[in-house]
Amino acid sequence: MDTLQSMWVFRNIVELGSFTRAAEFMDISTAMASKHLHHLEKNIQAKLLNRTSRRISLTEAGQEYYHRCVEALDTLSEAKHIAQAGTVKPQGLLKITAPNWCASHHFGELIAEYRRQYPNVTLSIYLDSQRTDLVAEGIDLALRVTNNPEPNLIVKPITKINFLWVASPQYLHQHGIPYTLADLKQHYGLLPQYIHLDLPLIPVCTSNSALLLHQMALNHMGLAYLPEWMIKEDIEHQRLQTINHIVHRESPTLYAAYMNREFLSAKVRSFIDFLAMKFATDRTG
């Protein structure tokens, strides 16, 4: 028999003053209410109620147990309401992992807009190009850019992410613009370790950090393959120049990935829906 349920039955018997009223209130039989009390008394090895044909009263042990029982049940009810509130209204700490190139002006604007809409959500964002273990690290949501999402995660496609070949105008002035694959043999490459690129570039540096490769490209060190989010302003201000003659890979998809659909919290759902709506608007607008 469920001891927690028995505690609720005992509390209702005391507060409603009778087994019959408590049974009716909890939609159980009077006999079942008696069984719950017997289970509780057997469990704690003490008599809790004095019972006559006309009235019931608490024993000395019952008085002490009743007060402790009310305390415990109220604490559990409060905890349940707090937990349930997080599934209705976006609030609390939202832990996200995302690629390190999300440290960009564009992503910063998205986060600022999300916070304006959901001021009760506090964000903890861990940037890493590796595939962080969501369970081990206690992460609520991952933003993953890939064409092969992990099969153990629930994923929602958000948008395509364009990667572009870029170099500084100074580098291209010195080394020339590559027009063919053969031309690449004379050029230096700033190559990401998280994407396989089978091109005949002279590797200057490989890195798991797009942020570092971006800075190297700005410092005229070679050709870099970078997400458009990161370099859009550099292209607009002519700090970097796109190289359109190199064969581009298929644009990978940005996925929102999480572990459990059944108990998806409001804060996680709100962030996924916000990104999906934002990029859908961008595509149609």
N, C-alpha and C positions, 0 to 999 in steps of 0.2 A: 504493500500500500504506500502511496506517495505521502511522505512525512510532511512536506511543504503544504500539500492540500489539507492534510489533517490539522496543521496549525491554523489555516484559514477557517476551517470548520469550528475548531475550538474557540477562536476569537469571536466568530459570529454567534456561537451559542451564548457566550458570556455577554456580548453587547446587545443581543436581541432578547436575551432572557429566557430562551427556551430552545429545545432541540427541534421542535416542530417549525418554529419561525425560521431558524437557521437553515433547516432543510429546504423549506419553501424558497427562501432567498437565494440559495445556491443551486436550486433545481435538482435536488437529490432526495432520496427517501429518508424518513426519520431513522429507519434501521441503519442506513448507510452512515448517517451522522453519528449514531452510537458506535458503529464500527471504527470510524475515524478517531473518536475520543479514546476508545479502548486501545487502538494502535498507538496513539500518542502516549498514553499512560504506561503501556507496556514498554515503549521505546525509552522513556526517561525513568522508568521504575519508580513512579510516584503517583499517588492519587491526586487528581486535579480538581474534581468537582464533587461536592456533596449533592446528591440528587434524591428528592422525595417526589411524591405524587403531585405536590402543589408548587414546588419551587426548586431552583438550583442555586447553589452558592459555591464560591471558590474555597478550596482548602488553603492552608497557609502556603504550601508548596505551589498551589495553583495561582495564588495572588502574585507571587514572585515570577512564576513562569509566564503568566499572562502579560505582565509589563514588559518582560524581555521579548516575548513573542510579538507584541505590537511594535516594539522598536525594530526588530529584525524585518518584519513584513513591510513596514513603512519604508525602511531603507531599500529593500528590494523593489518596491513599487516605484520609488523615486528614480532608482537606477534604470529601471525599465522605461520610464517616461523620458528620461534624458536620452537614452539610446534610441528610442523610437523617434524623438524629435529630430535627430540627425538624419533620419530617412525621409523626413517631410520637408524640412527647411535647411538649405545649405548653410552649414556652420561648422566651426571647429578647424582643426589642423588638417590641411590637405597636402600629403607628401607625394611629390611628382619626381620622376626621373626623366631626363630628356637629353638629346645630343648636345655636346658642349657648344656647337655653333648657334644654339638658341640664345646665347649671350649676345643678342643683336638688338638693334633699335626696333626692328619690326616686332620681334617677340616681346620686347619690353612694352610696346604699345598695346599688344594683345592682353598682357597680364594686367596693365593699368586699367584697361576697359573692363576686364572681368571683375576686378576688385571694386570698381564703381558700381557694378550690378550686384555684387555679392559681398558687401562689406563685413559680413560676419564670418567669412572664411579667411583663415590665415594660411599662407602658402609657405611650404618648405620645398625648394626646387634643387635637386641634385643633378648637376650637369656632368655627363660622362658618355664617352663614345662606346663603352662596353655595354653588354646586356646585363644590367643589374638584376640580381635575384629578388623579385618583388617580395616574396614571403620572408626570406632571410633578413632583408633590410627593412621590413615593415613599410613598404612603399604601397600607396593606394593606387597609383596610376602611372603608367609608362607611356611616353611618346616615342614610338619606334619608327624609324625611316628604313624601309626594307621592301623588297619584292617577295620575301619569303618569311612571313610572320611566324612566330613560334607556335606550334600546334597545341601547347599546353595552356595558352592564354586565350582569353576572349578578346577579340580585336574588332574595332570599328574603324573603317577607312575614313580619313578626314579630308585629305587633299593630296595632290601630286606635288612633289618638291623638285623644282628645277635646279639642276647643277650646271654650272657654266665653266668653261675654260677661260681663264683671264690671266693677264699679265699687266705690269705697269707700262705706260707709254715709253718710259725711259728704257726699260728692258727691250721692248720691241724695236725701238729706234736703234739700239745697239746691236741686236741679234737678228732683226728682221721678223716679219710675220710668217709663220708656217702655213703653207697652203696644202701640203700633201703629207701623207704618213712618212715619206722619205725625208721631208724637211725636219721632222721631229728629232731625227738622229743628231741634229746640230743644236738642240735646245735642252735647257735644264728643266727638270721636273720637280715640283714641290708636291709630293704624292701622299694622299691619305692612306692610312693603313686599314681603314674600315671599308674600303671599296677596292676591289681588284681591277686594275687598269692595265690591260695588255697593250702597251704602247712603247715605241722605241725611244723614249726620252732618256736623257742622262740624269739619273737620280741625284739631286743635290741633297734632299732631305725627305725622309718619310716620317710621318707622325700620326698619332691617334688624335691629335688636336687640330681641328680646323681653324681654331683661333690663332694658333702659331703659324700655320701655313698661310693664313690671310696676311699676317704681319710680314712674313717673308716676301710675299708677292708685292706688298706695298713698298718693300725695300729693294725691289728690282732684282730679286734673286732667281726668278724663273717663271714657268707656267704653272698655274695652280687650278685644281678642279674643286670649286667651292659652291655651296648652296646660295641660290640667288637672294634668299633672306639676308644673308650676311653681307653681301657685296653690292646690293642695289644702289645705295647712296654713293659708294665709291665709283660705280659706273656713271651715275648721273653727274658727278662732279669731276669725271675724267681722271680720277686717281688710278683706276683700273680700266682696261679695255678688253672687251670680249673677243674671243678668237673663234669665229664661226665655221672654220674650215676643218676642224678636228671632229672626227666622228664622236657623237655623244651617246652615252648609254641611255637605255630607257629610264625615264624619270621614275625614281622610287616613290612609293606611297607613304605618307605620314599616317600611322595608325595610333589610335588610343587603345592601350592594352591594359587589361586588369584580370584579376584572378577569379572573382566569384560574381556571377550574374544575380544569384538569388537574393543576396543581401547588399545590393549596390546602394551605397549611401547617397544622400541628396547632394553632398559636396562633390563627389566624383561624377555623378550624373550631370550636375550643373556645368562642370568644366567641359565634359565631352560634348554636351549639347551646345555650349557656347562656341567651341571651336568649329563644330559642324555647321552651325548657323552662320558664323562669321565667314568661313571660306565659301559656303554656298552663296552668300550675298556678294562676296568679292567676284565670284565667277559670273554671276548674272548681272552685276552692276557695272 
